[in-house]
């Protein structure tokens, strides 16, 4: 695959991995698996969510997360068996605003008083852009946190080798990541503009990669293509595409073609099943042939969508559909798959 200007030279240099995708594609699962994949060789990784659904807690089977960084798992071990740590943070706009007021305006108790009067809820509701500024600002603070900090707002905080953000869906990702640029244009001076400028500098730098999650269906792939175009237009660095929920490919191309073309011989199928001691009749064989035809047609459509994904010229990774669903063990399995494909 030829190099693309969006592609980071080295994934190891990326500090902020933003994961987005159309609803239903499993972007939260991919974000969690990526965090586990990155947390190897003693590295610390922070997994953040901003949509208020407590998805991280459900996937890792832990109590609902507060507005505080909590260790939730060990990472996927490397070849030498060394694993890092995965911490998680559930970011809500109200808590982030209180922290922001305390950090930049020294409004400790006064900020909490504003919260009691409902001013914070009013501000984040009337001006929705403020909410996204606060959410991205907290992620920025975690990424930029200096090593060995002993003073300032990050005193005693953990330094992370990478931060993974389970971001809003592709339909809103450009607006979400670009909101600080709009704020910087409105606020000409002061800490608000300074903070917004710094956030955009990080988001547009090689230290950030925006990964898109899709499945092999027409609408998600089209939304992925639209999202890539929007991100590129905004000057935001597109990372890789993760094709999720991939079905096992048990039939080769020739067999699939024969099934689609109706070239299967029901008599031969009946004989084969009979030799396997399976009690069959004509109706069962006809149902099996029709199910095989539907599978072959589905596979053809998936292959067409896979070609569309490949045409974007981005690094592409595939994750299997796991029949047993998603739990901590499944996340580790997916993390190993991402590592084996070179995404972490």
Buried (B, 14 or more C-beta within 10 A) or exposed (E): EEEEEBBBEEBEEBBBBBBBBBEEBBBBBBBBBBBBBBBBBEBBBBBBBBBEEBBBBEBBEBEEBEBEBBEBBBBBBBEEEEBBBBBBBBBBBBBBBBBBBBBBEEBEEEBEEBBEEEEBBEBBEEEEBBBBBBBBBBBBBBBBBEEEBEEEEBEEBBEBBBBBBBBBBBBEBBBBBBBBBBBBEEBEEEEBBEBBBBBBEBBBEEBBBBBBBBBBBEEBBBBBBBBBEBBBEBEBBBBBBBBBBBEEEEBEEEBBEBBBEEEBEEEEBBEEBEEEEEEBEEEBBEEBBEEBBEBBEBBEEBEEBBEBBEEBBBBBBBBBEBEEEBBBEBBBBBBBBBBEBEBB
